[in-house]
């Protein structure tokens, strides 16, 4: 699934759409990628002369990848974080890196989803954690 | 020997960080014991794993109080 196809499911848009491609394997594991071009807004000032992708942005990349695990449930919904647990940052991500996320659904009840994710660059783990979020109705076009 | 209620109470206490003495059947998990929707989902997950059961959405949707939770556990561990 490419970026245009991803937009049919994720409600995020530029500059906060942070998944370039994804696929779901036969074990329902989401494999997602995002290429850090160096032009992203979050690199401006983080840090001058030493651009590093902020940890919260890495969490957001993982969260969007996790949301794509239940892509069919996303139609007509917005995604909201309900929790971030056991997050560990192991290595930095910099311009030119292509991050790869592996995300799995741990538990689902009602509109709450709990997932685990690992974000790597070139096979080296950069972040891992457990993310949870809620899907709420997207009322933007109904107002 | 610990009963189903004892084990359930211990898990509620651990998850919601409230003393077991505060956990009585009439207490609302949400209004009295401070659970939010994520806490309740995580508690459901813990109970399913501890007791090796799988709740239906409809059954958990009706759980509001500690007493409701005890009834749910009795139903699933018969």
Backbone of each chain as ProteinMPNN parsed JSONL, in Angstrom:
{"seq_chain_A": "XXXXXXXXXXXXXXXXXXXXXXXXXXXXXXXXXXXXXXXXXXXXXXXXXXXXXXXXXXXXXXXXXXXXXXXXXXXXXXXXXXXXXXXXXXXXXXXXXXXXXXXXXXXXXXXXXXXXXXXXXXXXXXXXXXXXXXXXXXXXXXX", "coords_chain_A": {"N_chain_A": [[0.858, -1.185, 0.0], [0.666, 2.133, -0.951], [1.452, 5.648, -0.339], [-0.768, 7.192, -1.198], [-2.777, 5.299, -1.165], [-2.758, 4.665, 1.528], [-3.842, 6.956, 2.56], [-6.512, 6.592, 2.19], [-7.331, 5.305, 4.377], [-5.977, 6.108, 6.852], [-6.568, 9.06, 8.774], [-4.737, 11.086, 8.876], [-2.832, 13.783, 7.502], [-0.467, 15.596, 5.379], [1.55, 17.919, 7.125], [1.732, 15.699, 8.766], [1.31, 13.078, 8.103], [2.877, 10.159, 8.409], [3.688, 7.776, 7.275], [4.964, 6.042, 4.586], [4.72, 3.716, 3.128], [3.115, 0.526, 3.437], [2.534, -2.876, 4.444], [0.493, -5.705, 5.201], [1.273, -8.727, 6.689], [0.835, -12.352, 6.438], [0.488, -13.115, 9.015], [-0.784, -11.087, 10.181], [0.838, -8.944, 10.87], [1.925, -5.643, 10.768], [3.958, -4.055, 8.451], [5.676, -1.239, 8.04], [6.95, 1.73, 6.405], [8.916, 4.717, 6.531], [10.481, 7.396, 5.017], [12.976, 9.566, 5.98], [13.353, 12.665, 4.876], [14.755, 14.943, 5.502], [13.712, 17.403, 5.158], [11.587, 17.771, 6.805], [9.273, 19.418, 9.012], [9.682, 19.027, 11.733], [12.34, 18.745, 12.09], [13.413, 21.172, 12.0], [15.093, 23.121, 14.063], [15.49, 21.051, 15.809], [18.032, 19.398, 15.926], [19.52, 22.651, 15.619], [21.91, 22.425, 13.136], [22.372, 19.84, 13.85], [20.446, 17.692, 13.048], [17.953, 15.63, 14.347], [15.482, 13.175, 14.521], [12.704, 13.853, 16.518], [11.858, 12.073, 19.528], [9.114, 11.856, 20.12], [7.99, 12.068, 17.635], [8.887, 9.744, 16.454], [7.419, 7.957, 17.992], [4.904, 8.662, 17.047], [5.094, 7.838, 14.383], [5.197, 5.099, 14.825], [2.673, 4.786, 15.987], [0.897, 5.476, 13.902], [1.491, 3.438, 12.163], [0.633, 1.278, 13.689], [-2.107, 1.843, 13.763], [-2.832, 1.223, 11.203], [-3.034, -1.476, 11.284], [-5.63, -2.142, 11.819], [-7.053, -1.249, 9.614], [-9.492, -1.275, 8.233], [-11.31, -0.63, 10.169], [-10.864, 2.014, 10.48], [-12.212, 3.679, 8.812], [-14.111, 6.551, 8.573], [-13.421, 7.328, 11.092], [-11.472, 8.945, 13.709], [-8.181, 8.791, 15.078], [-7.026, 8.497, 18.386], [-4.528, 8.795, 20.795], [-4.471, 6.697, 23.672], [-2.693, 5.721, 25.445], [0.832, 5.332, 26.151], [3.233, 3.011, 26.646], [6.048, 1.48, 28.257], [8.064, 2.444, 26.572], [11.113, 2.585, 24.901], [14.036, 4.216, 23.912], [16.534, 3.561, 21.71], [18.35, 4.103, 19.668], [19.288, 6.904, 17.581], [17.411, 8.63, 14.984], [17.969, 9.918, 11.791], [18.215, 12.474, 9.17], [17.805, 11.113, 5.897], [17.605, 8.529, 6.722], [15.71, 5.526, 6.449], [12.983, 4.553, 8.105], [11.759, 1.577, 9.551], [8.886, -0.085, 10.579], [7.578, -2.551, 12.677], [4.517, -3.738, 13.576], [2.163, -5.016, 15.888], [-1.052, -6.222, 16.834], [-2.074, -6.352, 20.111], [-4.273, -6.491, 21.821], [-7.789, -5.987, 21.766], [-10.678, -4.222, 22.501], [-13.958, -3.136, 22.378], [-13.775, 0.172, 21.344], [-11.107, 0.474, 21.794], [-7.693, -0.078, 21.247], [-4.797, -2.012, 21.714], [-1.416, -2.093, 21.07], [1.798, -3.425, 20.056], [5.006, -2.237, 19.085], [7.937, -2.017, 17.045], [10.532, 0.008, 16.024], [12.883, 0.403, 13.514], [16.086, 1.096, 11.95], [17.722, 0.163, 9.128], [17.854, -2.425, 10.142], [18.662, -2.05, 12.722], [17.5, -1.638, 15.943], [15.641, 1.161, 16.976], [13.54, 2.261, 18.482], [11.168, 0.933, 20.769], [7.957, -0.133, 21.936], [4.748, -0.069, 23.691], [1.674, 0.822, 22.499], [-1.43, 2.456, 22.813], [-4.686, 3.165, 21.612], [-7.694, 4.994, 20.848], [-10.526, 4.74, 18.733], [-12.52, 7.196, 17.459], [-15.626, 8.658, 16.365], [-15.426, 10.41, 13.267], [-16.378, 13.513, 12.93], [-16.099, 15.64, 11.271], [-17.156, 16.257, 8.731], [-19.771, 16.497, 9.23], [-20.619, 18.699, 10.478]], "CA_chain_A": [[0.0, 0.0, 0.0], [1.489, 3.332, -1.01], [0.982, 6.785, 0.45], [-2.126, 7.56, -1.607], [-3.701, 4.256, -0.678], [-2.804, 4.803, 2.987], [-4.741, 8.079, 2.87], [-7.907, 6.131, 2.168], [-7.627, 4.726, 5.695], [-5.527, 7.004, 7.931], [-7.073, 10.427, 8.626], [-3.623, 12.034, 8.92], [-2.411, 14.412, 6.25], [0.794, 16.313, 5.477], [2.862, 17.271, 7.258], [1.735, 14.716, 9.847], [1.178, 11.695, 7.636], [4.25, 9.713, 8.601], [3.887, 6.423, 6.739], [5.062, 6.1, 3.124], [4.217, 2.461, 2.569], [2.866, -0.511, 4.446], [1.821, -4.093, 4.053], [0.138, -6.621, 6.28], [1.646, -10.083, 6.283], [-0.171, -13.388, 6.691], [0.301, -13.215, 10.466], [-1.394, -9.815, 10.541], [1.85, -8.006, 11.345], [2.053, -4.507, 9.862], [5.315, -3.625, 8.119], [5.511, 0.103, 7.487], [8.204, 2.458, 6.188], [8.878, 6.165, 6.339], [11.806, 7.91, 4.69], [13.225, 10.898, 6.534], [13.999, 13.41, 3.788], [15.548, 16.059, 6.029], [12.946, 18.639, 4.966], [10.429, 17.756, 7.698], [9.158, 20.56, 9.92], [10.133, 18.726, 13.094], [13.805, 18.796, 12.165], [13.819, 22.578, 12.113], [15.276, 23.462, 15.478], [15.726, 19.845, 16.625], [18.608, 20.577, 16.574], [20.258, 23.407, 14.599], [23.22, 21.847, 12.82], [22.436, 18.436, 14.29], [19.051, 17.237, 12.96], [17.601, 14.307, 14.891], [14.027, 13.062, 14.594], [12.287, 13.812, 17.927], [11.292, 10.799, 19.993], [7.65, 11.835, 20.034], [7.645, 11.822, 16.234], [9.085, 8.302, 16.242], [6.236, 7.309, 18.572], [3.785, 8.912, 16.138], [5.271, 6.931, 13.238], [4.768, 3.767, 15.279], [1.226, 4.805, 16.222], [0.2, 5.434, 12.616], [1.684, 2.079, 11.652], [-0.269, 0.418, 14.467], [-3.493, 2.101, 13.355], [-3.078, 0.546, 9.926], [-3.352, -2.88, 11.555], [-7.099, -2.313, 11.77], [-7.36, -0.205, 8.635], [-10.903, -1.244, 7.846], [-12.062, 0.017, 11.256], [-10.527, 3.438, 10.515], [-13.079, 4.451, 7.922], [-15.049, 7.39, 9.316], [-12.968, 7.495, 12.481], [-10.199, 9.588, 14.007], [-7.42, 8.007, 16.043], [-6.521, 9.268, 19.522], [-3.745, 8.049, 21.777], [-4.949, 6.549, 25.048], [-1.554, 5.44, 26.308], [2.134, 4.921, 25.61], [3.865, 2.295, 27.748], [7.278, 0.699, 28.072], [8.804, 2.951, 25.407], [12.557, 2.708, 25.08], [14.729, 4.776, 22.752], [17.832, 2.886, 21.693], [19.241, 4.77, 18.72], [18.685, 8.079, 16.962], [17.02, 8.572, 13.564], [18.476, 11.157, 11.199], [17.869, 12.658, 7.755], [18.331, 10.081, 5.007], [17.253, 7.195, 7.221], [14.373, 4.973, 6.195], [12.588, 3.797, 9.297], [10.87, 0.436, 9.32], [8.124, -0.4, 11.788], [6.791, -3.786, 12.764], [3.483, -3.496, 14.583], [1.223, -6.123, 16.084], [-2.188, -5.948, 17.722], [-2.009, -7.172, 21.311], [-5.599, -6.671, 22.423], [-8.791, -5.061, 21.25], [-12.007, -4.326, 23.111], [-14.754, -1.966, 22.012], [-13.045, 1.041, 20.423], [-9.741, 0.622, 22.304], [-6.748, -1.018, 20.652], [-3.476, -2.006, 22.344], [-0.483, -2.653, 20.082], [3.229, -3.295, 20.326], [5.695, -1.838, 17.865], [9.391, -1.847, 17.046], [10.973, 0.872, 14.92], [14.296, 0.139, 13.241], [16.719, 1.656, 10.748], [18.762, -0.752, 8.654], [17.923, -3.602, 11.004], [19.067, -1.68, 14.083], [16.33, -1.124, 16.658], [15.748, 2.524, 17.489], [12.494, 2.474, 19.491], [10.144, -0.095, 20.928], [6.998, 0.274, 22.947], [3.357, -0.484, 23.598], [0.848, 1.999, 22.249], [-2.863, 2.17, 22.768], [-5.446, 4.301, 21.099], [-9.132, 4.846, 20.685], [-11.112, 5.247, 17.493], [-13.732, 7.969, 17.722], [-16.248, 9.075, 15.099], [-14.948, 11.613, 12.599], [-17.587, 14.316, 12.703], [-15.703, 16.872, 10.58], [-18.003, 16.56, 7.585], [-21.175, 16.469, 9.636], [-20.924, 19.907, 11.216]], "C_chain_A": [[0.899, 1.242, 0.0], [0.807, 4.497, -0.269], [-0.456, 7.192, 0.082], [-3.15, 6.547, -1.108], [-3.86, 4.338, 0.836], [-3.776, 5.907, 3.387], [-6.22, 7.686, 2.822], [-8.324, 5.593, 3.533], [-7.239, 5.68, 6.832], [-6.099, 8.403, 7.711], [-5.961, 11.478, 8.604], [-3.288, 12.567, 7.527], [-1.111, 15.175, 6.478], [0.598, 17.583, 6.305], [2.901, 16.186, 8.338], [1.385, 13.298, 9.402], [2.585, 11.114, 7.562], [4.446, 8.234, 8.253], [3.891, 6.536, 5.217], [4.502, 4.846, 2.463], [3.997, 1.455, 3.682], [2.308, -1.758, 3.788], [1.557, -4.929, 5.29], [0.524, -8.024, 5.839], [0.581, -11.089, 6.718], [-0.421, -13.603, 8.186], [-0.309, -11.945, 11.052], [-0.404, -8.91, 11.296], [1.95, -6.897, 10.308], [3.53, -4.159, 9.687], [5.184, -2.285, 7.407], [6.874, 0.774, 7.348], [7.938, 3.948, 6.083], [10.305, 6.634, 6.085], [11.939, 9.343, 5.2], [14.026, 11.697, 5.508], [14.974, 14.471, 4.293], [14.822, 17.383, 5.912], [11.789, 18.766, 5.95], [10.462, 18.926, 8.686], [9.766, 20.278, 11.284], [11.653, 18.682, 13.219], [14.318, 20.23, 12.291], [13.928, 22.923, 13.601], [15.502, 22.249, 16.356], [16.781, 18.997, 15.933], [19.351, 21.349, 15.496], [21.66, 22.828, 14.379], [23.363, 20.388, 13.194], [21.024, 17.839, 14.258], [18.873, 15.792, 13.42], [16.082, 14.251, 14.976], [13.61, 12.96, 16.064], [11.64, 12.476, 18.292], [9.785, 10.743, 19.867], [7.194, 11.596, 18.588], [7.841, 10.341, 15.898], [7.904, 7.518, 16.821], [5.037, 7.48, 17.644], [3.885, 8.028, 14.887], [4.814, 5.522, 13.622], [3.257, 3.719, 15.447], [0.452, 4.725, 14.912], [0.33, 4.05, 11.978], [0.751, 1.111, 12.369], [-1.714, 0.593, 14.008], [-3.831, 1.368, 12.063], [-3.327, -0.946, 10.099], [-4.852, -3.136, 11.448], [-7.67, -1.299, 10.78], [-8.84, -0.138, 8.292], [-11.774, -0.594, 8.915], [-11.858, 1.531, 11.256], [-11.472, 4.306, 9.691], [-14.106, 5.228, 8.755], [-14.667, 7.635, 10.757], [-11.697, 8.347, 12.536], [-9.511, 8.784, 15.098], [-6.872, 8.922, 17.136], [-5.732, 8.34, 20.438], [-4.527, 7.903, 23.078], [-3.796, 6.208, 25.985], [-0.312, 5.077, 25.526], [2.882, 4.285, 26.765], [5.159, 1.638, 27.299], [8.058, 1.142, 26.83], [10.276, 3.09, 25.772], [13.167, 3.214, 23.78], [16.157, 4.262, 22.756], [18.846, 3.587, 20.785], [18.517, 5.938, 18.064], [18.327, 7.796, 15.5], [17.328, 9.939, 12.958], [18.062, 11.278, 9.732], [18.564, 11.622, 6.869], [17.992, 8.676, 5.456], [15.866, 6.792, 6.715], [14.008, 4.116, 7.398], [11.616, 2.703, 8.883], [10.202, 0.09, 10.637], [7.471, -1.764, 11.621], [5.801, -3.603, 13.888], [2.544, -4.684, 14.662], [0.13, -5.7, 17.056], [-2.13, -6.919, 18.892], [-3.392, -7.489, 21.847], [-6.531, -5.609, 21.876], [-10.091, -5.292, 21.996], [-12.722, -3.013, 22.852], [-13.949, -1.107, 21.047], [-11.607, 1.297, 20.872], [-8.858, -0.482, 21.728], [-5.397, -0.878, 21.36], [-2.519, -2.749, 21.408], [0.944, -2.595, 20.611], [3.921, -3.0, 19.001], [7.198, -1.74, 18.104], [9.75, -1.029, 15.82], [12.477, 0.699, 14.74], [14.772, 0.936, 12.037], [17.833, 0.704, 10.345], [18.953, -1.964, 9.536], [18.336, -3.3, 12.43], [17.881, -1.048, 14.806], [16.59, 0.27, 17.223], [14.753, 2.778, 18.617], [11.635, 1.224, 19.574], [9.174, 0.377, 21.998], [5.627, -0.307, 22.709], [2.495, 0.775, 23.511], [-0.615, 1.589, 22.283], [-3.581, 3.405, 22.275], [-6.91, 3.94, 20.952], [-9.531, 5.367, 19.318], [-12.421, 5.942, 17.847], [-14.311, 8.467, 16.412], [-15.653, 10.377, 14.576], [-16.17, 12.438, 12.204], [-17.296, 15.557, 11.854], [-16.628, 17.243, 9.433], [-19.487, 16.615, 7.933], [-21.576, 17.75, 10.359], [-21.485, 20.99, 10.295]], "O_chain_A": [[1.781, 1.38, 0.847], [-0.255, 4.343, 0.334], [-1.26, 7.499, 0.962], [-4.248, 6.908, -0.685], [-4.947, 4.114, 1.369], [-4.449, 5.816, 4.414], [-7.071, 8.391, 3.364], [-9.513, 5.441, 3.815], [-8.071, 6.018, 7.674], [-6.115, 8.887, 6.58], [-6.231, 12.648, 8.335], [-3.448, 11.877, 6.52], [-0.695, 15.381, 7.618], [-0.431, 18.246, 6.181], [3.982, 15.794, 8.779], [1.185, 12.417, 10.238], [3.391, 11.539, 6.735], [5.263, 7.541, 8.86], [2.946, 7.057, 4.624], [3.896, 4.902, 1.393], [4.623, 1.532, 4.739], [1.694, -1.703, 2.723], [2.286, -4.872, 6.28], [0.154, -8.464, 4.751], [-0.442, -10.718, 7.294], [-1.424, -14.203, 8.573], [-0.342, -11.761, 12.269], [-0.777, -8.208, 12.236], [2.05, -7.168, 9.112], [4.257, -3.991, 10.666], [4.644, -2.21, 6.303], [7.822, 0.446, 8.06], [6.886, 4.383, 5.613], [11.221, 6.311, 6.841], [11.122, 10.21, 4.889], [15.213, 11.449, 5.296], [15.909, 14.849, 3.587], [15.25, 18.38, 6.491], [11.078, 19.77, 5.932], [11.524, 19.359, 9.13], [10.305, 21.18, 11.925], [12.188, 18.591, 14.324], [15.475, 20.474, 12.634], [12.915, 22.999, 14.297], [15.691, 22.407, 17.562], [16.44, 17.946, 15.391], [19.785, 20.737, 14.519], [22.475, 22.751, 15.299], [24.378, 19.765, 12.883], [20.464, 17.516, 15.305], [19.544, 14.874, 12.948], [15.459, 15.197, 15.459], [14.097, 12.088, 16.785], [10.971, 11.843, 17.475], [9.229, 9.694, 19.54], [6.144, 10.999, 18.351], [7.056, 9.758, 15.151], [7.443, 6.544, 16.226], [4.245, 6.553, 17.472], [2.873, 7.53, 14.394], [4.136, 4.842, 12.851], [2.625, 2.724, 15.091], [-0.534, 3.995, 14.814], [-0.599, 3.558, 11.338], [0.152, 0.234, 11.745], [-2.454, -0.382, 13.879], [-4.968, 0.945, 11.855], [-3.78, -1.611, 9.168], [-5.283, -4.214, 11.038], [-8.635, -0.592, 11.072], [-9.379, 0.948, 8.083], [-12.846, -0.069, 8.613], [-12.58, 2.256, 11.94], [-11.517, 5.524, 9.862], [-14.864, 4.649, 9.532], [-15.484, 8.094, 11.556], [-10.956, 8.457, 11.56], [-10.168, 8.17, 15.938], [-6.323, 9.986, 16.85], [-6.191, 7.259, 20.806], [-5.165, 8.849, 23.539], [-3.913, 6.39, 27.197], [-0.381, 4.586, 24.399], [3.143, 4.949, 27.769], [5.337, 1.292, 26.131], [8.638, 0.316, 26.125], [10.628, 3.641, 26.815], [12.864, 2.715, 22.696], [16.905, 4.503, 23.704], [20.036, 3.655, 21.093], [17.288, 5.961, 17.998], [18.85, 6.875, 14.873], [16.997, 10.977, 13.53], [17.614, 10.305, 9.126], [19.737, 11.299, 7.058], [18.077, 7.732, 4.67], [14.973, 7.628, 6.577], [14.637, 3.094, 7.672], [10.779, 2.878, 7.999], [10.855, -0.015, 11.674], [6.896, -2.083, 10.58], [6.188, -3.343, 15.027], [2.178, -5.28, 13.649], [0.366, -4.92, 17.979], [-2.134, -8.136, 18.71], [-3.659, -8.612, 22.275], [-6.122, -4.49, 21.566], [-10.553, -6.426, 22.111], [-12.178, -1.931, 23.072], [-13.482, -1.611, 20.025], [-10.961, 2.227, 20.389], [-9.226, -1.657, 21.722], [-4.914, 0.233, 21.577], [-2.78, -3.883, 21.006], [1.254, -1.809, 21.506], [3.487, -3.449, 17.941], [7.66, -1.427, 19.201], [9.32, -1.338, 14.709], [13.246, 0.831, 15.691], [13.975, 1.391, 11.216], [18.767, 0.462, 11.109], [20.064, -2.477, 9.672], [18.359, -4.202, 13.268], [17.323, -0.052, 14.347], [17.614, 0.523, 17.857], [15.086, 3.439, 19.601], [11.405, 0.544, 18.574], [9.525, 1.184, 22.859], [5.362, -0.943, 21.689], [2.587, 1.669, 24.352], [-0.98, 0.504, 21.832], [-3.143, 4.535, 22.492], [-7.303, 2.773, 20.933], [-8.942, 6.321, 18.809], [-13.312, 5.349, 18.456], [-13.575, 8.678, 15.448], [-15.409, 11.318, 15.332], [-16.893, 12.1, 11.267], [-18.153, 16.432, 11.73], [-16.861, 18.427, 9.188], [-20.342, 16.758, 7.059], [-22.716, 17.889, 10.803], [-21.801, 22.088, 10.753]]}, "seq_chain_B": "XXXXXXXXXXXXXXXXXXXXXXXXXXXXXXXXXXXXXXXXXXXXXXXXXXXXXXXXXXXXXXXXXXXXXXXXXXXXXX", "coords_chain_B": {"N_chain_B": [[-7.796, -21.083, 50.575], [-7.679, -19.078, 47.695], [-10.493, -17.357, 46.432], [-12.464, -16.893, 43.392], [-13.381, -14.303, 43.503], [-11.551, -13.174, 45.289], [-9.165, -13.298, 43.823], [-9.874, -11.734, 41.662], [-10.349, -9.296, 42.899], [-7.763, -8.731, 43.801], [-6.439, -8.326, 41.386], [-7.829, -6.109, 40.422], [-7.118, -4.27, 42.368], [-4.347, -4.122, 41.984], [-4.213, -3.191, 39.335], [-5.672, -0.771, 39.33], [-4.506, 0.59, 41.331], [-5.552, 0.823, 43.951], [-6.436, 0.277, 47.381], [-7.213, -2.996, 48.578], [-9.159, -3.0, 50.503], [-10.792, -0.957, 49.79], [-12.237, -1.899, 47.72], [-15.247, -2.783, 47.096], [-18.391, -4.452, 46.489], [-20.382, -2.666, 45.724], [-19.101, -0.516, 44.657], [-18.418, 1.723, 41.984], [-16.444, 0.98, 39.206], [-15.497, 3.003, 37.684], [-16.44, 5.641, 38.51], [-15.994, 5.576, 41.286], [-13.608, 4.131, 41.766], [-11.882, 5.133, 39.956], [-11.2, 4.226, 37.393], [-10.403, 4.532, 33.917], [-11.423, 4.291, 30.439], [-9.351, 2.937, 29.111], [-7.996, 1.759, 31.266], [-9.95, -0.079, 32.02], [-10.093, -1.75, 29.781], [-7.504, -2.794, 29.832], [-7.635, -4.094, 32.281], [-9.569, -6.032, 31.693], [-8.095, -7.504, 29.862], [-6.071, -8.496, 31.541], [-7.604, -10.098, 33.283], [-8.672, -11.969, 31.501], [-6.345, -13.281, 30.74], [-5.382, -14.247, 33.196], [-7.397, -15.977, 34.035], [-7.781, -17.504, 31.85], [-9.876, -17.105, 29.94], [-12.329, -15.802, 27.594], [-13.879, -12.906, 27.109], [-17.062, -11.726, 25.886], [-17.877, -8.866, 23.852], [-20.358, -7.784, 24.491], [-20.84, -8.686, 27.101], [-18.813, -7.455, 28.646], [-19.443, -4.843, 28.211], [-21.518, -4.328, 29.9], [-20.503, -4.118, 32.414], [-20.184, -2.222, 35.212], [-19.843, -1.887, 37.956], [-17.927, -3.156, 40.785], [-19.263, -5.379, 41.727], [-20.634, -6.157, 39.407], [-18.441, -6.985, 37.956], [-17.544, -9.157, 39.453], [-19.706, -10.862, 39.04], [-19.468, -11.298, 36.312], [-17.048, -12.687, 36.254], [-17.724, -14.97, 37.692], [-19.578, -16.085, 35.949], [-17.952, -16.744, 33.776], [-16.169, -18.558, 34.771], [-17.379, -20.806, 35.643]], "CA_chain_B": [[-7.637, -21.037, 49.118], [-8.248, -17.838, 47.164], [-11.67, -17.518, 45.584], [-12.461, -16.094, 42.164], [-13.522, -12.896, 43.91], [-10.281, -12.728, 45.881], [-8.189, -13.082, 42.738], [-10.341, -10.584, 40.872], [-10.101, -8.094, 43.708], [-6.317, -8.473, 43.811], [-6.069, -7.761, 40.088], [-8.385, -4.747, 40.37], [-6.281, -3.463, 43.258], [-3.054, -3.925, 41.335], [-4.354, -2.402, 38.106], [-6.182, 0.588, 39.577], [-3.719, 1.181, 42.421], [-6.393, 1.131, 45.119], [-6.329, -0.751, 48.411], [-8.267, -4.008, 48.483], [-10.235, -2.653, 51.439], [-11.664, 0.005, 49.103], [-12.914, -2.56, 46.6], [-16.469, -3.466, 47.545], [-19.26, -4.766, 45.347], [-21.22, -1.524, 45.314], [-18.283, 0.573, 44.099], [-18.263, 1.856, 40.534], [-15.048, 0.907, 38.769], [-15.138, 4.25, 37.013], [-16.681, 6.841, 39.321], [-15.455, 5.447, 42.648], [-12.239, 3.602, 41.81], [-11.039, 5.963, 39.096], [-10.774, 3.615, 36.127], [-10.856, 5.114, 32.648], [-11.749, 3.228, 29.481], [-8.158, 2.126, 28.852], [-7.785, 0.919, 32.451], [-10.895, -1.188, 32.008], [-9.674, -2.687, 28.729], [-6.312, -3.494, 30.327], [-8.097, -5.002, 33.335], [-10.204, -7.157, 30.991], [-7.012, -8.307, 29.292], [-5.434, -9.203, 32.655], [-8.516, -11.132, 33.784], [-8.747, -13.034, 30.494], [-5.102, -14.049, 30.79], [-5.268, -14.92, 34.489], [-8.396, -17.042, 34.16], [-7.837, -18.226, 30.577], [-11.227, -16.986, 29.394], [-12.443, -14.77, 26.556], [-15.164, -12.221, 27.285], [-17.688, -11.118, 24.715], [-18.024, -7.406, 23.945], [-21.634, -7.469, 25.145], [-20.737, -8.925, 28.538], [-17.983, -6.448, 29.314], [-20.095, -3.529, 28.094], [-22.474, -4.156, 31.001], [-19.797, -4.055, 33.699], [-20.006, -0.87, 35.741], [-19.417, -1.932, 39.355], [-17.125, -4.316, 41.207], [-20.2, -6.502, 41.769], [-20.827, -6.605, 38.017], [-17.223, -7.689, 37.537], [-17.563, -10.465, 40.123], [-20.704, -11.699, 38.348], [-18.877, -11.672, 35.023], [-16.046, -13.72, 36.474], [-18.426, -16.203, 38.08], [-20.18, -16.63, 34.72], [-16.946, -17.282, 32.858], [-15.307, -19.563, 35.409], [-18.231, -21.901, 36.149]], "C_chain_B": [[-8.367, -19.803, 48.567], [-9.44, -18.137, 46.261], [-11.507, -16.695, 44.31], [-12.537, -14.608, 42.518], [-12.221, -12.352, 44.493], [-9.257, -12.397, 44.796], [-8.564, -11.868, 41.906], [-10.051, -9.287, 41.61], [-8.611, -7.727, 43.698], [-5.873, -7.842, 42.49], [-6.606, -6.337, 39.93], [-7.506, -3.807, 41.195], [-4.949, -3.119, 42.585], [-3.167, -2.989, 40.136], [-4.717, -0.959, 38.401], [-5.449, 1.294, 40.715], [-4.623, 1.677, 43.561], [-6.289, -0.033, 46.096], [-7.485, -1.737, 48.275], [-9.442, -3.678, 49.401], [-11.234, -1.665, 50.815], [-12.553, -0.666, 48.057], [-14.079, -3.383, 47.126], [-17.449, -3.53, 46.378], [-20.054, -3.573, 44.83], [-20.424, -0.415, 44.625], [-18.263, 0.552, 42.571], [-16.781, 1.792, 40.191], [-14.575, 2.259, 38.256], [-15.273, 5.468, 37.936], [-16.034, 6.772, 40.697], [-13.977, 5.041, 42.668], [-11.325, 4.245, 40.771], [-10.578, 5.344, 37.792], [-11.224, 4.479, 34.945], [-11.038, 3.962, 31.658], [-10.545, 2.337, 29.18], [-7.851, 1.225, 30.038], [-8.69, -0.303, 32.402], [-10.53, -2.219, 30.939], [-8.456, -3.481, 29.199], [-6.674, -4.469, 31.441], [-8.763, -6.234, 32.718], [-9.146, -8.102, 30.441], [-6.323, -9.132, 30.394], [-6.304, -10.353, 33.145], [-8.615, -12.285, 32.789], [-7.503, -13.916, 30.561], [-5.01, -14.865, 32.08], [-6.187, -16.131, 34.564], [-8.563, -17.848, 32.866], [-9.255, -18.282, 30.016], [-11.219, -15.911, 28.317], [-13.84, -14.155, 26.657], [-15.743, -11.802, 25.94], [-17.78, -9.613, 24.948], [-19.274, -7.053, 24.743], [-21.532, -7.639, 26.654], [-19.911, -7.853, 29.239], [-18.63, -5.059, 29.246], [-21.044, -3.261, 29.254], [-21.801, -4.003, 32.353], [-19.577, -2.607, 34.108], [-19.409, -0.901, 37.156], [-18.523, -3.145, 39.611], [-18.021, -5.553, 41.266], [-20.481, -7.058, 40.381], [-19.628, -7.44, 37.558], [-17.16, -9.08, 38.176], [-18.541, -11.408, 39.417], [-20.169, -12.183, 37.006], [-17.897, -12.824, 35.216], [-16.677, -15.041, 36.887], [-18.995, -16.888, 36.836], [-19.136, -17.343, 33.86], [-16.073, -18.371, 33.475], [-16.118, -20.69, 36.01], [-17.641, -23.244, 35.75]], "O_chain_B": [[-9.511, -19.527, 48.927], [-9.4, -19.05, 45.435], [-10.564, -15.919, 44.16], [-11.858, -13.772, 41.921], [-11.838, -11.213, 44.225], [-8.583, -11.368, 44.841], [-7.71, -11.081, 41.497], [-9.575, -8.312, 41.028], [-8.254, -6.553, 43.598], [-5.037, -6.938, 42.475], [-5.932, -5.468, 39.377], [-7.195, -2.694, 40.771], [-4.494, -1.975, 42.618], [-2.33, -2.108, 39.942], [-4.157, -0.034, 37.813], [-5.733, 2.451, 41.024], [-4.472, 2.793, 44.058], [-6.081, -1.179, 45.697], [-8.596, -1.359, 47.903], [-10.584, -4.035, 49.109], [-12.376, -1.558, 51.262], [-13.509, -0.064, 47.569], [-13.914, -4.528, 47.545], [-17.349, -2.77, 45.415], [-20.358, -3.487, 43.64], [-21.007, 0.519, 44.074], [-18.111, -0.501, 41.952], [-15.962, 2.469, 40.812], [-13.402, 2.61, 38.379], [-14.321, 6.228, 38.113], [-15.576, 7.787, 41.221], [-13.196, 5.54, 43.479], [-10.134, 3.939, 40.711], [-9.669, 5.864, 37.146], [-12.297, 5.082, 34.979], [-10.83, 2.799, 32.004], [-10.693, 1.126, 29.012], [-7.488, 0.062, 29.858], [-8.264, -1.418, 32.7], [-10.646, -3.423, 31.17], [-8.38, -4.692, 28.991], [-6.089, -5.547, 31.538], [-8.541, -7.354, 33.177], [-9.269, -9.324, 30.532], [-6.03, -10.313, 30.205], [-5.808, -11.451, 33.393], [-8.639, -13.449, 33.188], [-7.59, -15.139, 30.452], [-4.61, -16.029, 32.059], [-5.809, -17.179, 35.087], [-9.385, -18.762, 32.798], [-9.765, -19.346, 29.666], [-10.23, -15.198, 28.145], [-14.842, -14.793, 26.336], [-15.011, -11.555, 24.982], [-17.763, -9.146, 26.087], [-19.257, -6.14, 25.569], [-22.074, -6.83, 27.408], [-20.282, -7.394, 30.319], [-18.397, -4.211, 30.108], [-21.344, -2.108, 29.561], [-22.484, -3.777, 33.352], [-18.871, -1.859, 33.432], [-18.583, -0.06, 37.511], [-18.386, -4.032, 38.768], [-17.594, -6.648, 40.899], [-20.558, -8.272, 40.192], [-19.776, -8.452, 36.873], [-16.774, -10.055, 37.53], [-18.251, -12.588, 39.218], [-20.389, -13.329, 36.612], [-17.9, -13.798, 34.464], [-16.219, -16.108, 36.479], [-18.906, -18.107, 36.687], [-19.399, -18.402, 33.292], [-15.317, -19.033, 32.765], [-15.595, -21.461, 36.815], [-18.205, -24.288, 36.077]]}, "name": "protein", "num_of_chains": 2, "seq": "XXXXXXXXXXXXXXXXXXXXXXXXXXXXXXXXXXXXXXXXXXXXXXXXXXXXXXXXXXXXXXXXXXXXXXXXXXXXXXXXXXXXXXXXXXXXXXXXXXXXXXXXXXXXXXXXXXXXXXXXXXXXXXXXXXXXXXXXXXXXXXXXXXXXXXXXXXXXXXXXXXXXXXXXXXXXXXXXXXXXXXXXXXXXXXXXXXXXXXXXXXXXXXXXXXXXXXXXXXXXX"}
